[in-house]
Structure formats: structure tokens, C-alpha cells
Amino acid sequence: MRPLLAGTGCELVDRAHGIVFALDLDQEQHRAILQRYGEVTCEDVPIRAVVRPGQRDRYADLLGAFEVWENEPTVAELDGFAATVEAVDRAAT
């Protein structure tokens, strides 16, 4: 995550077709990481944020661009996310 925050780029983020992350948004550095994802990731890359209960409302301004899960993602949710990523990839080609 350091390259992402340092502004030196992150190859994994640059090549990502979809991103799911779980961060504790009560930590300032984790909020900075989330903000940076929004700044450097292409608009068509699906991003899902797994947050702790209550953080969706507390950090609504920061989370506005992302789909949010307030629970550990289920297999069905992850399958749906994978389908979204595949659909975006197909639309891009």
C-alpha cells in the first residue's frame, strides 16, 4: 500500500480489473488509502469496500464512489462482484 500513498504508483492497482478491500476507516491511514484508490483507479474498475458496522454512515462522503459491504462478503456477493468485473471487461473489448 505504501507505493499507492507515496504517489509512486502501484502495479497491482494499475493492472486490477476489480478491487475488494477491507480497511478500518477509523484509522487515518486507511482513509487515506481509500481516498487514493478513488483518485488513481479507472472509473470503470469495480471497487467494493468492506467496512465495519456504522462506518458506512460515518464515512459516507469518502465511501460515496464505492459499493460498500458492512459484513464479511458472502460467496454469493463475491460471485456477483466477479460477474460485474467480467461484464466490465467484456464491455471494454
Beta strands, then each sheet from edge to edge (+ up, - down):
strand 1: 19-22
strand 2: 47-50
strand 3: 67-69
sheet 1: 1+ 2+ 3+
end
